[in-house]
């Protein structure tokens, strides 16, 4: 009898721990980002090399202090892809990261397919927004826009405990 009670206790505890871990990973650490209305979406200018705001509407974003790559945002823009490519720096190797299911405006799989087939273009939002992490902005042919953080080549090397490559800035203390 005591074995059945102990087994039941272990199963209930494991179930509660599983539910708690799921909640913590998917919901607890994310916060909605309040839109400023002016500079929420920025891309790196070909002329100045600095991020500058673009025209956008319908901005929604989430972020988390627990990881530098948890930022996701969605927006729309009336700026054409042709105009954007003439004005802003393209971003090579963009791979959208999956967002929590409840943040339904950001579909990483569909966006990845659009990036692959050329109906979406990726731009440098801000390089090294945090050491080793770039903000990437993608815009589809119909004006839907997406923003996420992606580990860059400097971060990939340094986060693995290796020295920074020569073309990378010096990592901050503690990396």
Residue pairs with C-beta under 8 A, 6 or more apart in sequence:
26 100
26 101
26 102
27 100
27 102
29 64
29 65
29 66
29 70
30 62
30 63
30 64
30 70
30 100
30 103
31 62
31 63
31 64
32 60
32 61
32 62
33 40
33 61
33 62
33 63
33 71
33 73
35 59
35 60
35 61
37 59
38 53
39 53
40 53
40 56
40 59
40 61
40 73
40 75
41 53
41 54
41 56
41 59
41 73
41 75
41 77
41 125
41 137
41 145
41 147
42 51
42 52
42 53
42 54
42 125
42 126
42 135
42 137
43 51
43 52
43 54
43 84
43 87
43 88
43 89
43 123
43 124
43 125
43 137
44 50
44 51
44 52
44 88
44 89
44 123
44 124
44 125
44 126
44 127
45 51
45 52
45 87
45 88
45 89
46 86
46 87
46 88
46 89
49 89
51 125
51 126
54 77
54 79
54 84
54 88
55 77
55 78
55 79
56 75
56 76
56 77
56 145
57 75
57 76
57 77
57 78
58 74
58 75
58 76
59 73
59 74
59 75
60 73
60 74
60 75
60 103
60 105
61 71
61 72
61 73
61 74
61 147
62 70
62 71
62 72
62 73
62 99
62 100
62 103
63 70
63 71
63 72
64 70
64 71
68 129
68 130
68 133
68 149
69 97
69 133
69 148
69 149
69 150
69 151
70 149
71 135
71 147
71 148
71 149
72 97
72 99
72 103
72 106
72 146
72 147
72 148
73 106
73 146
73 147
73 148
74 105
74 106
74 144
74 145
74 146
74 147
75 144
75 145
75 146
75 147
76 143
76 144
76 145
77 139
77 143
77 145
78 143
79 139
79 143
81 121
81 139
81 141
84 121
84 123
84 139
85 121
88 123
88 124
89 123
89 124
90 121
90 122
90 123
90 124
91 122
91 123
91 124
91 125
91 134
91 136
91 137
92 122
94 115
94 122
94 136
94 138
94 150
95 112
95 150
96 106
96 108
96 111
96 112
96 115
96 136
96 138
96 146
96 148
97 108
97 148
97 149
97 150
98 108
98 109
99 106
99 107
99 108
99 148
106 146
106 148
108 148
111 120
111 138
111 140
111 146
114 120
114 138
114 140
115 121
115 122
115 138
119 140
119 141
120 138
120 139
120 140
120 141
121 138
121 139
122 136
122 137
122 138
123 136
123 137
123 138
123 139
124 134
124 135
124 136
124 137
125 134
125 135
125 136
125 137
125 147
126 134
126 135
127 134
127 152
128 134
128 152
128 154
128 169
129 135
129 149
130 149
131 154
131 155
131 158
131 169
131 171
131 172
131 175
132 151
132 152
132 154
132 155
132 156
132 158
132 159
132 171
132 175
133 149
133 150
133 151
133 152
133 155
134 149
134 150
134 151
134 152
135 147
135 148
135 149
136 147
136 148
136 149
136 150
137 145
137 146
137 147
138 145
138 146
138 147
139 145
139 146
151 159
153 165
153 168
154 164
154 165
154 167
154 168
154 169
154 171
157 163
157 164
157 165
157 168
158 164
158 168
158 171
158 175
159 175
164 170
164 171
